[in-house]
Structures are given as structure tokens and as C-alpha cells.
Amino acid sequence: MSDDRSTSRRYARSLWMTLGIVLLLIAICAPVFAAVLFTEDFESGALSTAWTGTNKPSVVTAPAPGHGTYSLKVDNAKQRITRTGFSIPAGAPLAVRFYFYDQAGSKGNMLDIYTATSTQGFGFGNIDGADYLQYEMINPVAGWGNSIWSTTNVKRAFGAWQRCDIYYNGSTTAKWLVNGKYAGMLAVGNPVDFRSDVIAPTIPFDHMDIGANAPAQAVTPSYIDDIVVLTDPYMLTVDVDPNSVGMGTISGATSGYYDSSENINLSAQPLPGYDFVGWADNTGLVLDTSNPTSLSITSDFQIYAQFAVHDGYKALKLNASPAVGGTISGAGAFTPGSYAPAQAAAAAGYTFAKWSTNAAGTDTVSTANPYNVKMDNDTTLYAIFTPNTYTLTTHANTGGTASAGGSYQTNQPVTVTATPNTGLVFAGWSTDAAGLNIVSKLATYTFNMPPNNYSLWANFTPQMSFNFSDGFESRALGELDSNDSSSPNSGPTNPWWGTNPGNNDVIASNDNVRPHSGTRMIFGQWGNCVNYLNMAYRANNGNLLVGNFVVDWYFYDFIGPNGNLNASHGFQADAVTVCDYINSDLIGSDGKMLDYPPSANTANFAESAFDQRLSLGMSRDYSTGYDISKYQARIMGASGLAGQYGTLGWVNLPMTRSIGWHHGRVLVGPVKANNHNDVSFYIDNMAVPLLTADSGTQARYNFIEVLSNQQGIPGSGFWSYPTMYDDFTVASIPGVVNLLVTPSDNVSGPTVKATWDGIGAASYKLQVDNTAWKSLTSNSYDVDVTSLAMGSHTVSVKPVDINGVEGPAANATFTVNRGRIHTWAVLGFYSSNDPNVTTTSPRYATDYLAPEG
């Protein structure tokens, strides 16, 4: 055996030398540009002047050993630094590796590498405090610098350094790795149109950022260290051979990207009772027996450390079954005839049962724990763990019912269902009777049974009163999305978010069309062009709406009755939709509803993501029966309605289209005995609905969807004309919508007129600024402004229903200004019959600011 092993090692050395010569020859022929472009380890103890920024993170003592003395600390979401002075040619491959130390509560720490024009770039880190690390790509389809952040498949790990790699092949593929494992990948056609003609512009990569530059917010610190930028990168996989797991460890280089110019060092450490055999490739062929060793690579390469039981020793291999049932210890290599102490520790909710020779536990070797294994032979044992059984108890607080509990084993999937009484909303499952510790907002909630007896309470509450209005006057011109960091309207104070950003834009005009009111409206100029408003999150404490609310808006019909599906921009296909989004990703890890699901950042929603869609506008179902000259409404799943066609619930409404601004409204009535709603659809005539019908599904709603994109008819090459929208109101009933004050600017008196639409209101109360409320029975009022000071004033109107219940107030502002520019002559200082004054007098036309009143 000794001679065979010696021969094997000589052969491995020879092969390794041959491989080294080949790699050297390849390296000689490699691109001249191949090099480590720059490194940053922060070991100077201060931030280099190569990094610029106004809100800089600080260089501090490293939070944990392993990466030198100093690291870069990010502890405020506002911090960001930029580095330039380097350049990677367009179309050239690149990689960036760095180390990231994460902590619970941190966010806003990520690293980006991008082009000077921000039309192409990649990032990695934790932008918003989500449970998983996130990767970034500057939108390759739009090519306008829209940043797309996606969730990786790697859950955040706290309190330890993690290696992060970003790789781009220069044309078609980008990859993100954490500790050498793929965390995300984008390639041509997968999962987005990662087109090489757009993703590879003739622009070099020459910028790097660290930090989010988000609104200022102190956060738990996280750290970045040991940044390396590579220009000829290849993937190196370093691991213990699968047949040698548990026999030794590796130190030195770890899996990830390395430059062809780098010297990579590796060292293997066998555990007691084992010997190091050699370094092998992915086929198991030993290439080198040197330990430690070094290498360089000019192609993707895999290298594995092989170990073997020391001559004459016997191996004990131990496994847990199931793997989550517990842990085992005592495996190793032992002298023949000795005893090895195998020990099992059950996880919470499990009990150790026995030792077996197979994972199914069909035989019993011993029930002792620990168990002394006599090592006469190589031995493999499985610690068999059995799940404990616990009791689930469910309770329903006032306002609804809850499904029964029962007995379940640890980790067994359990589903519970809560049903609110008519008119109430489900407020969440809690682990306490007071409803304070909410674990899920899903009425139908599936979870794995915990390792203990467990109690859940179903909570119910009335729907809140609300009145939300937005004419987009406070929004910045440009992309509307709150969930796109490159949008001028990004951030949580903006309730409008979009799927697969960018989406609709806030604009001042389009094709000579001005906003319905004010100076701003929204329009799908390019990109994805679908925005959402989560009213359940914004207005109902994260609980689904059940009814008794209205959605009101204005839309511009650019085409009218003579649309043409066979001409680009010859038709419109947009609608406003009241939705019930049912996917579980809308619920966060704390069990509470999110403003938007993480999937919205990278993809549109499938039809199956919705249990209901109530739409009004212009249909994009062109199947037999579609009438392009009419407006359409949709009740998802409806059947048998007058004017209905196709299979999706669309209805041709009895109203011929016309060019211009139109007033749309969807009114969702109270919950009926069948737990549905009656839904009414209005356009322009708010007294008579164009359609009223049963909702057909359980009364629950969350999103308002606004669609304004260029819809292509498959195979035709013809595209629709996007729709302009303005003046949205979403209000509970009784409600006030479309509150207008005219005139509203530079009012000099004596009155302004306030007008509004009331829904479900028997009367109203009106207030100017903080004066006493006035009771009214009509939906208009003349406000006396003669005693009001110059400046801005607010009119508030709230509805009162037949039972005296008040709804939330709607507000509108107007400005009083009694100063105007006049001439002396106009004010009568020079009489027209004064012989001493002529119209050519220097003072005749002198301007004079005269206060009125």
C-alpha cells in the first residue's frame, strides 16, 4: 500500500505540474487588462480620500476577527460614499468580492458597481431590513437607470462575516454569491429580458457606492471589509470532498471569484484519526498532494480536499433522522477494538428513540444515550428522533368564529381559519387574548406546529373610516413608484408602488392634454406602467376592507368611439381595479401586512394572485363580443350579466365612449347575508350606475390597481395608447369626494364656493380652518372670505349618515390675496379732465401696489 500511495502521489504531482504549466501558458495569453483593479481593506484606520460623499460612514475597529483591525461601519440609512478613478472597459467581465458583517435591525448597507451614466450596474447587500439579503440590477430593459432590487435565496445571518461576490460576464449573465453559494442569477431571457443589446452599452464601469443615501434614520450598525475588484474573474469552488465530510477542514481561500492574476493559497487540516490524501478535481481525481498548496486559475475551477481514515483505524459515521430532530456527536476514526461514545441531543419538540443502521429506523442497535460503540469495523449509525405531540387550542374573540384546534406533532403543518361576522373585518391571529401579539393577518393561516402546547386567538374589528385623496400635486415629476430607489417619489410616505419598476410617471401634460385639475396627473409613458395603492395597509390598520367604500377618479379617453385594434395607438386598454390580493407574501415575518409584497420589486402579479378584481375603464379582453366603442367593467368570476362576453368577467357597458376627461367610480356596498357585496360602476353620471351586480366572492379587498401601459395584441405588432389619470379618492361610506373650492388662487372676495359629492350621506358638516362646524343639507356652500387673513385657508367637509354617524373629513385649500398692481391713473389719482395732467406724464402710468379691502 505504501508503494501504491507513493506512486499515486508522484503521478498527482506530475499532473499538478502539468496543469500549472498549462495554466501559466493560458495566463501568458490572457488579456493584458487582467488584474486586480483595486482593493480596499480600511487598514489605515481612516476613510481614504478616494471615497467621496457628504454623509460618510466611519472606519472603526472591526466587529469580529478575521478581516484585519478595521472595517467600514454603516449606522445610518442616509450614509453613502462613492469611489471613482478606475475603469473597466465596456463588455469586459468583472467581479467584486467583499465581506459583510450583518446585525439584526440594520439596513441601508449595500455595495454597488455601475457606469457613470447609471444605465448599467449591480449591487448587493441589505437595502430595507428584509429577512433575506438582496441583489440589485439597474434595469436592463428600460435602460433608463431604474434600479431593481430583488430578494436572494439567502436568509440574513447575524454576528459573523459573510463573503459576498458580484459577477458579470460583460454581456449576458450576472450572478450573486454568498459564502460561495449562488444567491441569485440573471441571464438572457431568465427571468427578465436581460438583453445583451441593452445590457452591454459602450460605457465602462467606473463608479462604486457603499450605502443607501435613503432618508436619515439611525440603524443598528453593519460592516463592510476587504473589497476587491477583479477584471479577469473566474469561479473557484473550494470544499471537502463529499466522501471526506467530517474528516477534516480547509483554511485559506474560500469559494468565490478570483482574478487570473491572483495567487490562491489553500491548506487542509485532518481531524484526529484521519490523514490528508490530496487535492482532487470534481471527478475525484487527485491532482496534488502538497499541503499547503497554491494555484492560480484562468477558467472556472473546482478543487476538493480528500481525507482518509488513518491506516488501521476504524471510522464511525453518525447521522440524525430526521435532520431537524436533533444533533449527534462522537463521529471520528478510532483504533480497532476501542469504544467510541456516540451521543444524541434531541431538538425542542423531539425525543431520542434509538440508534439504527438506517435512516428509516427499521432496526434497533441500542436505545442507550450515550452509546459506546465498539469499533471492530467501520460503522454507520442513525440517531432516530420522534416528534412529540402537542395541543393546539383556538379561540374566537367577539365578532366572528374560529376553526377548532386539535393534537399535532412538532413541525406538522396546521391550518386554522377565522371568519368575521357580517360587516366586521378579521384583525389577525394572536397568541394572547388581548390581540396584542399578532402572528398572522391571514384569515386562513398555515403554520408548522411549534414544540409546545399552543393557543391562538382570532381577532375581529369594525372597518375603519377613511378618506384618501391624491391629485398628485405634491408628487415630484417623474416615476411614481415608492419602491424604486431611483424614483423621485421613492420612500414610505408615498403610498403608490408598482410591480417590476418603473411604472407610471407624474407628468404636467401629454399630447396637449392638461391635468383634470391642478398641474399634475399620471400617465404610462414607458416601462411597466401599473401602480398600486394598498388601502388595507394605509387606511385600515393592515386589515382587509370588507365593503362600504368608494373609489373615485378621473381618466382621459384619447380615442373615443372609433378605436382600431389594427393600428398602433388606435385603442386604449386600461382600467382602475379594486383587488383582493391573496398571496401570502403580503404578510411579513412578524405576521403583519406589508405595504407591498417583495415579489412586486421584480415581477408583475399573475391573475391567480387575486381572488377578486373589480375593474372599470377599457378592457384588454378582445375576445368575441368585445365592443371597442363602449366602456367596460369587470367582476372577476361573474356570469350571466347583461353585456358580458368572454370568460374573464368583462361586461360591455351601455355607454358609448367619447374623447375627453371622464369621471369614474366603483362603489362597493355593505356586506350582504351571503358575505358578498353589491358593486356599482359609474361613469360621468353619478346618480345612475351603468352596472350593479353581486361581487360573486367573499367581501374582502386590499389593493387599488391603476393600469396605464401600452398593451400589445399578441402577434399583431399593434399597441394601445396609455391612459391619463387624475384626482383619485378612496373613501369609506358615508363619504365625501371631489371637494372643490372655486376660485382657489389669489382670492380677493367676497366668497368662494365649495362643492362636493356625498355618498351615503344624509347631511354634512363644514368647517373653515379651525372655526366651528356648520351643519348643512346641501352639497355646496358659499364661504365668506371678507374677514379672512391673506394666505392659505382650508375647507373641511365631513358626511353624516341617516343614523348620525360621521365619516372622515375631506379637505381642500384656497389662497386669499388682496394685493394687486394698479397704476395711479386707474386708482383715480389723476382725473381724466385735469388740465395739468397728460397721458404722457411720467407718473401717469407708474405702478402702485394698493391693498384692497
RAURQUI-V535610 format. One record per helix or strand of 2 or more residues. SS is the DSSP state (H for helix, E for strand). FROM is the first residue (numbers start at 1). LEN is the number of residues. Records with the same first field share a line. If there is no record, write none. Layout:
BEGIN
SS: FROM-LEN  FROM-LEN
END
This chain:
BEGIN
H: 2-28  196-4  242-3  323-3  535-5  584-3  598-4  607-3
E: 36-5  51-5  58-4  70-7  80-4  94-8  109-7  121-6  132-7  147-9  161-8  173-6  181-8  205-7  218-13  233-8  248-5  256-4  264-7  274-7  286-3  293-3  301-9  313-9  326-4  332-4  339-8  350-7  371-4  379-9  389-8  400-3  406-4  413-8  424-7  438-3  444-5  454-9  467-4  478-2  496-3  505-3  509-2  513-2  521-3  530-5  549-9  575-7  610-8  630-6  644-2  650-7  660-12  677-7  691-4  703-5  724-9  735-8  751-9  763-6  774-3  780-5  791-10  806-11  819-5  847-5
END
